């Protein structure tokens, strides 16, 4: 039986058989190499995402020492300052305050207004790919679309956008299991450079506000005049850029790789574009872009007779949950018409992805544009998978059009 081993290239290439083994053996497993409790079943992952005895952080209740944890090295401080002030790594009341302000930018009406821009940009990117006879779907379509959309929302000028994706990639390297010192150094450098850039952008918007999210965050306050600090604004902008495109990029290339691997399903989709909405959900489920999400145990919990103590860390296996046969009929089958599809690729509970409606629009726009404008798109070479496990993606996806 395949083993859970996030550093084994064979596991990273296809973790789903190992997940099946974990689910069969029980509801929770201690994984010694990372000191984490692995939770592989959909019902448990879904419930624990909503369980307030768990948290993305523990610092709102405990010091590092009280929680039995070693503080991060001082040289990593710029990354942790940036990361720890974003709402994804905060708990109430700070999370509630920041999410309420950010959510105003992601109302259904606001997102709906972006649709024409997203569709037009997707069409332009695909037209360029077709005119060139093909290229790398990752760098030519999957990356530039969501990066441009979130940069447009934030009010980042086109001339400043080139470093955004590299900064994001370097910062996100720290979310892998046991990142190396080289990975940490890159993340720290990117955190400093990205923060410095946003500090300048915020200063410019204070002096000359525009119709963009940064200007809105500067002005935003609730009935108690609970304004964001500058660090919270910086961390929020970085989080929106990272979360606002990282999963969408990987869902796009993972999805097309799955379609090329299932030519019959791709032919059916090309013949019936009305399948696009359910196809987007199924592609997010079938090869999940974020495989693992971590939670700290703030108060003792019990799973299937096993007590997991305060101070422990739980690894919620999204990729495994999305292939749980207790929830999904024939989960290893790519079913683009699947209707009953409660995947958890956008998380759940308090930290449900605030940008999920926008991500769905972007994924549908790029999928539709490629189906309509590149109807003979074919895989030019078998892609190389990134060596990372938590964030699942490809180094590139070369196609002919």
QUIZI-V453810 format. One record per residue. N is the residue number from 1. PHI is phi as a letter, one per 20 degrees, with the letter a starting at -180 (none if undefined). Layout:
N & PHI
N & PHI
This chain:
1 & none
2 & f
3 & e
4 & f
5 & b
6 & f
7 & d
8 & e
9 & g
10 & f
11 & f
12 & f
13 & f
14 & b
15 & e
16 & f
17 & f
18 & f
19 & f
20 & g
21 & f
22 & f
23 & f
24 & f
25 & e
26 & q
27 & e
28 & b
29 & b
30 & e
31 & d
32 & g
33 & g
34 & d
35 & m
36 & d
37 & e
38 & e
39 & d
40 & d
41 & e
42 & g
43 & f
44 & f
45 & g
46 & f
47 & f
48 & f
49 & f
50 & d
51 & e
52 & f
53 & f
54 & d
55 & b
56 & f
57 & c
58 & c
59 & f
60 & f
61 & c
62 & c
63 & f
64 & g
65 & f
66 & f
67 & e
68 & m
69 & d
70 & e
71 & g
72 & f
73 & g
74 & g
75 & f
76 & e
77 & g
78 & g
79 & f
80 & f
81 & f
82 & f
83 & f
84 & f
85 & d
86 & e
87 & f
88 & f
89 & d
90 & c
91 & d
92 & g
93 & e
94 & f
95 & g
96 & f
97 & f
98 & f
99 & f
100 & f
101 & f
102 & f
103 & f
104 & f
105 & e
106 & c
107 & f
108 & g
109 & f
110 & f
111 & f
112 & f
113 & f
114 & f
115 & g
116 & g
117 & f
118 & f
119 & f
120 & f
121 & f
122 & f
123 & f
124 & f
125 & f
126 & f
127 & g
128 & f
129 & f
130 & f
131 & f
132 & e
133 & n
134 & p
135 & q
136 & e
137 & g
138 & f
139 & e
140 & e
141 & c
142 & f
143 & f
144 & f
145 & f
146 & f
147 & f
148 & f
149 & f
150 & f
151 & f
152 & f
153 & f
154 & f
155 & n
156 & e
157 & f
158 & g
159 & f
160 & d
161 & e
162 & g
163 & f
164 & f
165 & f
166 & f
167 & g
168 & f
169 & g
170 & f
171 & f
172 & f
173 & g
174 & f
175 & e
176 & f
177 & f
178 & l
179 & f
180 & f
181 & f
182 & f
183 & f
184 & f
185 & f
186 & f
187 & f
188 & f
189 & f
190 & f
191 & f
192 & f
193 & f
194 & f
195 & f
196 & f
197 & f
198 & f
199 & f
200 & f
201 & f
202 & f
203 & f
204 & f
205 & f
206 & f
207 & f
208 & b
209 & f
210 & c
211 & e
212 & b
213 & f
214 & f
215 & f
216 & f
217 & f
218 & f
219 & e
220 & f
221 & a
222 & e
223 & f
224 & e
225 & l
226 & e
227 & f
228 & f
229 & f
230 & f
231 & f
232 & f
233 & f
234 & f
235 & f
236 & f
237 & f
238 & f
239 & f
240 & f
241 & f
242 & f
243 & f
244 & f
245 & c
246 & g
247 & f
248 & f
249 & g
250 & f
251 & f
252 & f
253 & f
254 & f
255 & f
256 & f
257 & f
258 & f
259 & f
260 & f
261 & f
262 & c
263 & g
264 & f
265 & f
266 & f
267 & f
268 & f
269 & f
270 & f
271 & e
272 & b
273 & f
274 & f
275 & f
276 & g
277 & g
278 & f
279 & f
280 & g
281 & f
282 & f
283 & f
284 & f
285 & f
286 & f
287 & c
288 & f
289 & f
290 & d
291 & e
292 & b
293 & c
294 & e
295 & c
296 & e
297 & e
298 & e
299 & b
300 & g
301 & c
302 & c
303 & c
304 & l
305 & n
306 & e
307 & e
308 & d
309 & e
310 & g
311 & n
312 & f
313 & d
314 & d
315 & d
316 & e
317 & e
318 & f
319 & f
320 & f
321 & g
322 & f
323 & c
324 & f
325 & f
326 & f
327 & d
328 & d
329 & f
330 & l
331 & f
332 & f
333 & e
334 & f
335 & d
336 & f
337 & d
338 & g
339 & e
340 & e
341 & c
342 & e
343 & f
344 & d
345 & f
346 & d
347 & m
348 & a
349 & m
350 & g
351 & d
352 & g
353 & g
354 & f
355 & e
356 & g
357 & f
358 & f
359 & g
360 & f
361 & f
362 & f
363 & f
364 & f
365 & f
366 & f
367 & f
368 & f
369 & f
370 & f
371 & f
372 & e
373 & d
374 & c
375 & f
376 & d
377 & g
378 & c
379 & f
380 & e
381 & b
382 & f
383 & f
384 & e
385 & e
386 & f
387 & f
388 & f
389 & d
390 & f
391 & e
392 & e
393 & a
394 & d
395 & f
396 & a
397 & b
398 & e
399 & c
400 & d
401 & c
